[in-house]
Amino acid sequence: MTERNESTTPWYVWCAVVAVTSAMVGMHWDIAWHRSVGRDSFWTPAHMAIYLAGVLGGLSCGYLILSTTFAKDASARAAAVKIWGFYGPLGAFICAWGGVAMITSAPFDDWWHNAYGLDVKVLSPPHVVLGVGIIAIEFGALILILGRMNRMKDGARDRLNWIFLYVAAMILVCLLILIFEYNLRIYMHGARFYRVVSIAVPIVLAAVSRATGRRWACTMVISFYSVFILLMLWILPLAPAETKLGPVYRHVTTLIPGEFPLLLIVPAILLDLLFDRTKSWNKWLQSAIAGATFLGVFAAVQWPFANFLMSPAARNWFFGSIYFDYNLPPTSYYVRYLFLPTEETASKFWREMGLAAIWATVMMRIGMAAGDWMRGIRR
């Protein structure tokens, strides 16, 4: 490869970005479809958007691997790894595998719904296979970008850095989708909600902060996440929908979107400031302080904001507290704007919060280690 080529953003990076975006749009679209229409066909537009990610990511990275393997110019293999006799960037192998997993899950998911009907839980067996494939596509895209970014300098590196942060935000979106059943606003006054968030979010923020070295990396990732979720909240209800599965408790005329994004932007800003000031600290001490800061600040802002989301002031298109699934009965906590207690006593609540603090610390430390590893990726 020439230096000129190395200084540009290659086509396969843009293919990976489109694949990651298509998967996340498709997942939100699919959940909205289930909440408003029900399960009417495998061939929904939402499903096609999801599986487009597998096809695009798998084929583009498969072609990249084959073109690198059979390239006449041996220098093309200089930035490649060898797996089973094939050459290509590490991220390309991960993406290609993720594409295969996603496509494999398609007939399994169709059979599952024909046999058992609508999913009771998000994490059904075919959805687990699909989710693993999507995460592989996203993680592979991240590694694909890193391999090139870590070889670049100045402007070319900066462009790839922004793309890296965007893909990291989509990984965070995916993780929060997989656990969204525990993140609804009715749970936001329970400690389990904060424990689940403390497992999913800190590892991503710590990893990107260490991998990029940018001072405001966490803030940028959460900004991308927040804008994406807001767009889904505001755009999906513009599409008409008609329920085709019972029981129907509520008349639905549009797609039902997800909820307002979590207020992760506040702890993200403080984490960026903290990471910048504790670079030389012992990693476990830094993780403990960062984990406690994340949990404490997030709880301090999300708890009162949850009160607001339950209030009449949030019952509009902007904050999205007006949307309900067609199959939610009038007795539902969600419909009645009530918090559902997840801990029966104060002692159980604080024990859960203690576990949340431990998880936040551990995931921060794992994220730091992952970020240090990612900084060394060159192929």
JOPE-V978869 format. One record per residue. N is the residue number from 1. RES is the residue in three letters. PHI is phi in whole degrees, 0 to 359 (NA if undefined). OMEGA is omega in degrees with one decimal (NA if undefined). Layout:
n->[N | N]
res->[RES | RES]
phi->[PHI | PHI]
omega->[OMEGA | OMEGA]
//
This chain:
n->[1 | 2 | 3 | 4 | 5 | 6 | 7 | 8 | 9 | 10 | 11 | 12 | 13 | 14 | 15 | 16 | 17 | 18 | 19 | 20 | 21 | 22 | 23 | 24 | 25 | 26 | 27 | 28 | 29 | 30 | 31 | 32 | 33 | 34 | 35 | 36 | 37 | 38 | 39 | 40 | 41 | 42 | 43 | 44 | 45 | 46 | 47 | 48 | 49 | 50 | 51 | 52 | 53 | 54 | 55 | 56 | 57 | 58 | 59 | 60 | 61 | 62 | 63 | 64 | 65 | 66 | 67 | 68 | 69 | 70 | 71 | 72 | 73 | 74 | 75 | 76 | 77 | 78 | 79 | 80 | 81 | 82 | 83 | 84 | 85 | 86 | 87 | 88 | 89 | 90 | 91 | 92 | 93 | 94 | 95 | 96 | 97 | 98 | 99 | 100 | 101 | 102 | 103 | 104 | 105 | 106 | 107 | 108 | 109 | 110 | 111 | 112 | 113 | 114 | 115 | 116 | 117 | 118 | 119 | 120 | 121 | 122 | 123 | 124 | 125 | 126 | 127 | 128 | 129 | 130 | 131 | 132 | 133 | 134 | 135 | 136 | 137 | 138 | 139 | 140 | 141 | 142 | 143 | 144 | 145 | 146 | 147 | 148 | 149 | 150 | 151 | 152 | 153 | 154 | 155 | 156 | 157 | 158 | 159 | 160 | 161 | 162 | 163 | 164 | 165 | 166 | 167 | 168 | 169 | 170 | 171 | 172 | 173 | 174 | 175 | 176 | 177 | 178 | 179 | 180 | 181 | 182 | 183 | 184 | 185 | 186 | 187 | 188 | 189 | 190 | 191 | 192 | 193 | 194 | 195 | 196 | 197 | 198 | 199 | 200 | 201 | 202 | 203 | 204 | 205 | 206 | 207 | 208 | 209 | 210 | 211 | 212 | 213 | 214 | 215 | 216 | 217 | 218 | 219 | 220 | 221 | 222 | 223 | 224 | 225 | 226 | 227 | 228 | 229 | 230 | 231 | 232 | 233 | 234 | 235 | 236 | 237 | 238 | 239 | 240 | 241 | 242 | 243 | 244 | 245 | 246 | 247 | 248 | 249 | 250 | 251 | 252 | 253 | 254 | 255 | 256 | 257 | 258 | 259 | 260 | 261 | 262 | 263 | 264 | 265 | 266 | 267 | 268 | 269 | 270 | 271 | 272 | 273 | 274 | 275 | 276 | 277 | 278 | 279 | 280 | 281 | 282 | 283 | 284 | 285 | 286 | 287 | 288 | 289 | 290 | 291 | 292 | 293 | 294 | 295 | 296 | 297 | 298 | 299 | 300 | 301 | 302 | 303 | 304 | 305 | 306 | 307 | 308 | 309 | 310 | 311 | 312 | 313 | 314 | 315 | 316 | 317 | 318 | 319 | 320 | 321 | 322 | 323 | 324 | 325 | 326 | 327 | 328 | 329 | 330 | 331 | 332 | 333 | 334 | 335 | 336 | 337 | 338 | 339 | 340 | 341 | 342 | 343 | 344 | 345 | 346 | 347 | 348 | 349 | 350 | 351 | 352 | 353 | 354 | 355 | 356 | 357 | 358 | 359 | 360 | 361 | 362 | 363 | 364 | 365 | 366 | 367 | 368 | 369 | 370 | 371 | 372 | 373 | 374 | 375 | 376 | 377 | 378 | 379]
res->[MET | THR | GLU | ARG | ASN | GLU | SER | THR | THR | PRO | TRP | TYR | VAL | TRP | CYS | ALA | VAL | VAL | ALA | VAL | THR | SER | ALA | MET | VAL | GLY | MET | HIS | TRP | ASP | ILE | ALA | TRP | HIS | ARG | SER | VAL | GLY | ARG | ASP | SER | PHE | TRP | THR | PRO | ALA | HIS | MET | ALA | ILE | TYR | LEU | ALA | GLY | VAL | LEU | GLY | GLY | LEU | SER | CYS | GLY | TYR | LEU | ILE | LEU | SER | THR | THR | PHE | ALA | LYS | ASP | ALA | SER | ALA | ARG | ALA | ALA | ALA | VAL | LYS | ILE | TRP | GLY | PHE | TYR | GLY | PRO | LEU | GLY | ALA | PHE | ILE | CYS | ALA | TRP | GLY | GLY | VAL | ALA | MET | ILE | THR | SER | ALA | PRO | PHE | ASP | ASP | TRP | TRP | HIS | ASN | ALA | TYR | GLY | LEU | ASP | VAL | LYS | VAL | LEU | SER | PRO | PRO | HIS | VAL | VAL | LEU | GLY | VAL | GLY | ILE | ILE | ALA | ILE | GLU | PHE | GLY | ALA | LEU | ILE | LEU | ILE | LEU | GLY | ARG | MET | ASN | ARG | MET | LYS | ASP | GLY | ALA | ARG | ASP | ARG | LEU | ASN | TRP | ILE | PHE | LEU | TYR | VAL | ALA | ALA | MET | ILE | LEU | VAL | CYS | LEU | LEU | ILE | LEU | ILE | PHE | GLU | TYR | ASN | LEU | ARG | ILE | TYR | MET | HIS | GLY | ALA | ARG | PHE | TYR | ARG | VAL | VAL | SER | ILE | ALA | VAL | PRO | ILE | VAL | LEU | ALA | ALA | VAL | SER | ARG | ALA | THR | GLY | ARG | ARG | TRP | ALA | CYS | THR | MET | VAL | ILE | SER | PHE | TYR | SER | VAL | PHE | ILE | LEU | LEU | MET | LEU | TRP | ILE | LEU | PRO | LEU | ALA | PRO | ALA | GLU | THR | LYS | LEU | GLY | PRO | VAL | TYR | ARG | HIS | VAL | THR | THR | LEU | ILE | PRO | GLY | GLU | PHE | PRO | LEU | LEU | LEU | ILE | VAL | PRO | ALA | ILE | LEU | LEU | ASP | LEU | LEU | PHE | ASP | ARG | THR | LYS | SER | TRP | ASN | LYS | TRP | LEU | GLN | SER | ALA | ILE | ALA | GLY | ALA | THR | PHE | LEU | GLY | VAL | PHE | ALA | ALA | VAL | GLN | TRP | PRO | PHE | ALA | ASN | PHE | LEU | MET | SER | PRO | ALA | ALA | ARG | ASN | TRP | PHE | PHE | GLY | SER | ILE | TYR | PHE | ASP | TYR | ASN | LEU | PRO | PRO | THR | SER | TYR | TYR | VAL | ARG | TYR | LEU | PHE | LEU | PRO | THR | GLU | GLU | THR | ALA | SER | LYS | PHE | TRP | ARG | GLU | MET | GLY | LEU | ALA | ALA | ILE | TRP | ALA | THR | VAL | MET | MET | ARG | ILE | GLY | MET | ALA | ALA | GLY | ASP | TRP | MET | ARG | GLY | ILE | ARG | ARG]
phi->[NA | 275 | 297 | 298 | 296 | 296 | 276 | 259 | 272 | 287 | 299 | 289 | 293 | 293 | 299 | 296 | 296 | 297 | 297 | 297 | 295 | 299 | 297 | 288 | 297 | 297 | 294 | 295 | 297 | 294 | 297 | 298 | 298 | 296 | 282 | 243 | 264 | 99 | 261 | 247 | 196 | 291 | 272 | 277 | 303 | 298 | 297 | 295 | 294 | 295 | 285 | 300 | 299 | 294 | 294 | 294 | 296 | 293 | 290 | 296 | 285 | 297 | 297 | 299 | 296 | 294 | 293 | 288 | 296 | 257 | 294 | 289 | 275 | 296 | 293 | 295 | 274 | 295 | 253 | 230 | 250 | 250 | 226 | 55 | 85 | 257 | 245 | 172 | 299 | 304 | 299 | 294 | 296 | 294 | 298 | 298 | 296 | 298 | 297 | 297 | 297 | 296 | 295 | 297 | 289 | 300 | 294 | 297 | 293 | 296 | 298 | 300 | 291 | 295 | 275 | 240 | 83 | 294 | 297 | 282 | 236 | 295 | 272 | 284 | 308 | 294 | 290 | 295 | 299 | 298 | 297 | 297 | 297 | 296 | 298 | 295 | 300 | 291 | 293 | 298 | 298 | 298 | 291 | 300 | 292 | 298 | 304 | 279 | 301 | 288 | 265 | 266 | 224 | 57 | 298 | 297 | 295 | 297 | 298 | 293 | 298 | 296 | 296 | 302 | 295 | 295 | 296 | 299 | 296 | 292 | 296 | 296 | 303 | 297 | 299 | 287 | 294 | 297 | 244 | 295 | 297 | 258 | 247 | 293 | 296 | 293 | 260 | 285 | 251 | 239 | 290 | 300 | 304 | 288 | 292 | 296 | 296 | 290 | 278 | 274 | 272 | 303 | 297 | 291 | 295 | 295 | 294 | 291 | 296 | 287 | 289 | 268 | 76 | 283 | 295 | 252 | 298 | 297 | 297 | 295 | 299 | 291 | 296 | 300 | 301 | 296 | 297 | 299 | 296 | 297 | 299 | 296 | 296 | 270 | 272 | 303 | 293 | 286 | 270 | 289 | 209 | 226 | 293 | 233 | 213 | 261 | 283 | 251 | 258 | 225 | 281 | 246 | 240 | 224 | 296 | 264 | 277 | 284 | 265 | 300 | 300 | 295 | 280 | 280 | 295 | 291 | 298 | 296 | 298 | 292 | 296 | 300 | 294 | 292 | 301 | 293 | 264 | 238 | 303 | 269 | 286 | 303 | 297 | 289 | 295 | 299 | 295 | 296 | 294 | 295 | 297 | 295 | 296 | 301 | 296 | 296 | 290 | 299 | 297 | 294 | 264 | 284 | 301 | 292 | 294 | 298 | 301 | 296 | 298 | 275 | 274 | 301 | 295 | 263 | 272 | 207 | 294 | 291 | 268 | 78 | 276 | 258 | 259 | 223 | 298 | 295 | 258 | 273 | 287 | 298 | 277 | 298 | 303 | 297 | 293 | 273 | 57 | 240 | 280 | 263 | 291 | 257 | 231 | 283 | 230 | 296 | 295 | 292 | 299 | 289 | 293 | 295 | 293 | 297 | 297 | 298 | 294 | 295 | 298 | 299 | 295 | 297 | 290 | 298 | 294 | 297 | 297 | 297 | 297 | 296 | 295 | 297 | 296 | 294 | 294 | 268 | 287 | 235 | 228]
omega->[177.5 | 178.6 | 178.3 | 178.3 | -179.8 | -175.7 | -179.5 | 174.7 | -171.9 | -176.8 | -175.6 | 174.1 | 178.7 | 175.0 | 178.7 | 179.3 | 178.3 | 179.6 | -179.9 | -179.6 | 179.3 | 179.3 | -177.5 | 174.9 | -179.6 | -180.0 | 177.5 | 178.3 | -178.1 | 178.0 | 177.5 | 178.6 | 179.3 | -176.8 | -175.7 | -177.5 | -172.1 | 179.4 | -179.4 | -179.3 | 173.8 | -172.6 | 176.2 | 176.6 | 179.7 | 178.1 | 179.7 | 177.4 | 179.4 | -175.2 | 171.4 | 178.3 | 178.9 | -179.9 | -177.3 | -179.9 | -178.9 | -177.7 | -178.2 | -179.5 | 174.5 | 177.3 | 179.1 | 179.4 | -178.8 | -179.6 | 176.9 | -178.7 | -174.9 | 178.2 | 177.6 | 178.7 | -177.6 | -179.1 | 178.1 | -179.8 | -177.6 | 179.9 | -176.6 | 172.1 | -179.5 | 178.2 | 178.9 | 177.9 | 178.9 | 179.3 | 176.2 | 175.1 | -179.4 | -179.3 | 179.9 | 178.1 | -179.9 | 178.1 | -178.9 | 177.3 | 178.4 | 177.8 | 177.8 | -179.9 | -179.9 | -179.5 | 178.0 | -177.2 | -173.7 | 179.4 | 177.7 | -179.6 | 179.4 | 177.5 | -177.6 | -179.0 | 177.2 | -178.0 | -171.2 | 178.7 | -177.0 | 178.8 | 172.3 | 178.1 | 178.5 | -173.6 | 170.2 | -178.2 | 179.1 | 178.1 | 176.5 | 177.8 | 178.0 | -179.5 | 177.8 | 178.1 | 179.0 | 178.5 | 177.8 | 177.1 | -176.9 | 179.5 | 176.7 | 177.2 | 178.9 | -179.8 | 177.9 | 178.7 | -178.5 | -178.6 | 178.8 | -177.4 | -177.3 | 174.7 | -173.7 | 175.0 | 170.9 | -170.7 | -179.6 | 177.9 | -178.6 | 178.1 | 179.0 | 177.8 | 177.8 | 178.3 | 177.3 | -178.8 | 177.6 | 179.7 | 176.3 | 177.6 | 178.1 | 174.0 | 177.5 | 176.0 | -179.2 | 179.7 | -179.3 | 172.8 | -177.1 | -178.9 | -172.5 | 178.4 | 179.0 | -174.6 | 178.8 | -174.6 | 179.2 | -178.9 | -169.6 | 172.3 | 175.6 | -176.3 | 179.8 | 177.8 | -177.7 | 176.2 | -179.1 | 178.9 | -179.7 | 175.0 | -171.4 | -167.8 | -173.7 | -177.7 | 179.3 | -177.3 | 179.5 | -178.0 | -178.0 | 178.8 | 179.7 | -175.0 | -175.5 | -176.0 | 178.1 | -176.3 | -175.3 | -177.4 | -179.1 | -179.8 | 179.9 | 179.3 | -179.3 | 175.5 | 176.2 | 178.8 | -175.9 | 179.5 | -179.9 | -178.7 | 177.7 | 178.3 | 177.4 | 179.8 | -174.7 | -175.0 | -174.7 | 179.8 | 177.7 | -179.3 | 178.3 | 179.7 | 177.7 | -177.4 | -178.3 | -178.4 | 179.7 | -1.8 | -178.6 | 178.2 | -176.6 | 178.0 | -177.6 | -179.6 | 179.2 | 173.5 | -178.2 | -176.4 | 174.0 | -175.4 | 176.6 | -177.6 | 175.6 | -178.6 | -179.9 | -176.2 | -178.3 | 175.7 | 179.2 | 178.7 | -179.6 | 176.7 | 177.6 | 178.2 | -178.4 | 179.5 | -179.3 | -176.1 | -176.3 | -176.9 | -174.1 | -177.4 | 168.9 | -172.3 | 179.7 | 176.5 | 177.5 | 179.3 | -179.6 | 179.1 | -179.7 | 179.5 | 178.8 | 178.4 | 179.8 | -176.2 | -177.2 | -178.3 | 179.7 | 178.5 | -177.9 | -179.7 | -175.7 | -177.9 | 177.8 | 178.3 | 176.0 | 175.1 | 179.2 | -179.7 | 177.9 | -174.9 | 177.0 | -178.1 | -178.5 | -176.5 | -179.5 | -176.8 | -175.2 | -179.4 | 168.8 | -179.5 | -179.3 | -172.4 | -179.7 | 176.4 | -179.9 | -174.9 | 176.5 | -179.7 | -179.4 | -179.4 | -177.1 | 174.4 | -177.0 | -179.3 | -176.7 | 179.3 | 178.7 | 175.3 | 178.2 | -178.5 | 178.1 | 174.9 | -174.6 | -175.4 | 178.7 | -179.2 | 177.6 | 178.2 | -176.8 | 174.5 | 176.3 | 178.7 | 175.2 | 175.8 | 177.7 | 179.3 | 177.8 | 179.3 | 179.7 | 178.9 | -178.2 | -178.4 | 173.6 | -178.3 | 176.9 | 178.7 | 177.4 | 178.5 | 178.3 | 178.8 | 176.9 | 177.4 | -177.9 | 179.5 | -179.4 | -178.2 | 178.0 | -175.3 | NA]
//
